[in-house]
């Protein structure tokens, strides 16, 4: 029985994945079972950046599915591993060269400092005014269900379109991103119909859309936020749940100033709406 490993680390891009072959499967199962049944209820951290590792059994016609845990886990036999640094480090090593060096270094830094992955709720902030008549409501229940959550990313969420395609800037309009930088992503979003704007204070009448913001983990990934109708901002990091807090557990009053982890480059605010074409 082989296993598919998914490193849960990106927001805009597809997460790195690799296969642990049959020859190493027994060792993987043994190491996982040593950690106990607590793994069955593990969940991703509420942050941008490395959150955990998912392992899913790969079914084949000539072999039976071998569960990773004697009981528990998800319907497809997969489990999520988080906050078990020794096991996570071992699984990271099985990815070898399939994991970019900069990503591997980031994961190891997070494993060495567990507090970086565990944001604690802070005092509620006062939200700024929302000046966009069409700004969506904060409705995580729509996005955080099995039929949508794994298949829609931050770009889907910012544009309020659940395409189930893990949408990429420029893919729908024939202008894919050229690099993981502001200059490599922003023109692709503009091709999809998004409009750069200096801030989020100008009134947007009905039919004129709402405000979003683009940030970059230099050379690694991109991420989008959107302003909701309450004035504060929310986001959806990759395949994980929608949330309205930053990496410190604070409500997001301005994506330019919030704790974004490794997404250090703030690119621009933009104006999007129902007219945007994404895929």
N, C-alpha and C positions, 0 to 999 in steps of 0.2 A: 504494500500500500504506500503510494507516494502522497505528498502533501504540498498544497499551494500555500506559500507564505506571502502575506501582504504587509508591507511596512506602512503604517498609517502616519504619514508625515506631510503630505502636500495638501493644498487647498484648491488650486486651479488645475494643476496637472493630474494625470492618473498616477496613483501611488506605485512605487516600485514593487514588483512581484517576482518570485522565482519558485522553482520546484525543488523540494527535498526528495531525492530518489529513494526507491525501495531499500537500497543498500544502507541508507542512514536512518530509515524510518524507526527501527526498533529503539535506537538510541534517543531519538526525539521523543517517542512515547514515554520511555522510561524517565527522562528528565522532566517532562511535563507532569507525569503522575506523582513524582516526588514532591511537587509543590502543593498537592492537595486539591480538594474540590472547590476551593475559593475561586479558582479560575473560571468556573462556570458562570459566575455572576459579574466578572470584570467588565468594565466599560471604558470608552475613551475619555481622556482628560478633556476639559472644556477650554482648550487653548489652540492657538496657532502654532504650528511646528509639530515635533514628534509627540505622538499620543499613545502609541502602543503597536502591537503586532497581532494580526489575525492569521490563524492557521486553519486550512480547510482540507479535509480528506478528498483525494481525487479518485473517483470511482472508475474502475475498469471492468470490462466484460470478464476477464480471466481472474479476478480477485474479489474477495469480499471486503466490504468497508470495515476498517479497523478503527474504532473510536479512539480519540485522543485521551478521553477521560472515561472511567468506568460508568459514570452517570453524569447527566447534566450536559451543558453545551447547547448549541442552536440546532434547529431542525435538520440542517444539512451536515451536522457533525462538527461544525467549526467552533472554535473558541477564540476569545480575545484575551490577550495577555498584556497587562499593564501593571506598573509598579512592582515588578519582580526583576530587578536589574540584572542579576546573574543569569537568569534564563533568557532575558531579552538580549543580552550581550552575546550569548551562545547562538541564538537564532539569527541575529544580525550577521554573525561571522559566516553562516551558511550561505548568505547571499553573495559573498566574495566580490568580484569586480562588477556584478550587476547593480551594486549600490554605489552611486557616485561618491568620491572621496569626501567632498564637502558635506554631503548628507550623512555619511558615516560618522564624520567628526561631530556633527551636530547631535546625532543620536547618542554618541558616547558622552558628550557633555551633559545631556539631559539625564542620562543614567547615573552619572557621577553626582548630580545635584538634584535629588528627587523633588525638592521644593519647587523647582521650576515648572513641574508638570501639575502642581496641585494649587490652583488658584483658590483663594478663599473669598466668599462674598464680602463686599465692602458696603459702606453706607451708600444708600441710594442717592444718585446725583439728580440735580434739577435739569430737566431736558430743555434744550433751546427751542425756540419757535420752529414749527414746520410751516414753510411758506409755499409748499407744493400741494395744490388741491387734489392731485391724483396719488399722493404718497400712499403706498400700501399699508394695511394694518399689520402689526406684528402678530403673526398667526403660526406659531411653530407646529401646531397640530396638523396643519395641512402638509407640511414638508417632512415631518419626523415620523413617517410610517414606512414599512418595508417596501411598499410599491414605489416610493419616490426617493427616500433618503440616500440610498447607495448610488443612485443614477443621476443625481443632480448636484452641481457644485456651487461655488460662490458666484460664478457668472450667471448661472441659471437664477439663483436667488436674487441677486442684485437687479436683474431684469424682470423678476417676477414671472418667469416662464419655466414651468416644469416640463422640459422636452424629453427627459429621461435619456439624454445623450451625453451627459457630462460635457456640456457645451464649452466650446473654445472660441475666444475672440477671433473674428475673421473667417471662421470655417464656413459659415453660411453664405458669405459674400465673396469668397475666393481670395481673401487676403489674410492668410494665416500669420500668426505671430512670427517674428524673425529673430527674437532673442528674449531672454528673461530679464528685461530692463524696461524702464518707462518707455523709451523710444522703440522697443521691440514689440510692446503689447498695445500701447495706446492707439497707434494708427489702425490696428486691426479692429479695435472696438469702435473707432470712428467709422470704419467701413461698414460696420453693422448698424450704424445710425446713432451711436452715442455722441454727445456734444460736449467738448471741454468747457468748463466754466470756472471762474476765479474763486467762487465760494458757494455757499448754499443759502445765501440770504435773499436773493432776488425772488420776488413772487412768481409762481408758475400757475397760470390759470388752468381751469379744467381742459384736458386734452393736451396739455404741455408737459406732462410727465412728472418725474420726481428726481431726486438727487442720489447719486452713487459716488463712490470714491475708489480709486485704484492705488494699490501699494505693491511693492516688490520685495521679495527676498532675493537680493542681487545674484544673478546667475543661476538661480535655483527654481523659483516659483513666483507666481503672482497671486493676489487676493483682492476681492471686492467686498465693499460694505454698501449698505443702502440705508437711507434715512426713512424711518417709518412715520406714520401720521401723528405720532405722539411727540416727534421732534428728536428723540434719541435714535441711535443707529443700531442695526443688527447685521448678522452675517452668518454664513454657513461654510465652515471650513471643510472642503472636500466632501467625502462621503459621510461625515459626521452630522450631528444634529444642529439645527438652527439655534442660535443663542443671541442674547443682547448684552453680553458682557465681554470685556477684553481679557488679556492674559493675567491681569491682577484681580479679576472678579468684579471690576467696576462697570457700571453702565456706561455706554459709549456716547458722550456728548459731542465728540468731534474725532473722526478717525485720524486726523492729522496728529493729534496729541495723545491718543490712547496707547496703552501698552500692546504692541503688535509682535512681540517676540523678535524673531529674526527678519521680519518683513520691515526692514529699516528705512527703505526708500519710499517716501510719499510722493506719488506722481501728480495726481490731479483729482479735483472733483469733476464729475460729469453729470449731464442731464440725459436720462433715458426715459422711455415710455413704451406704450403698446406698439409703437411703430418699429421698434428694434427687431432686427432679424438675427436670430441666434440658432446655432445648431451644435 
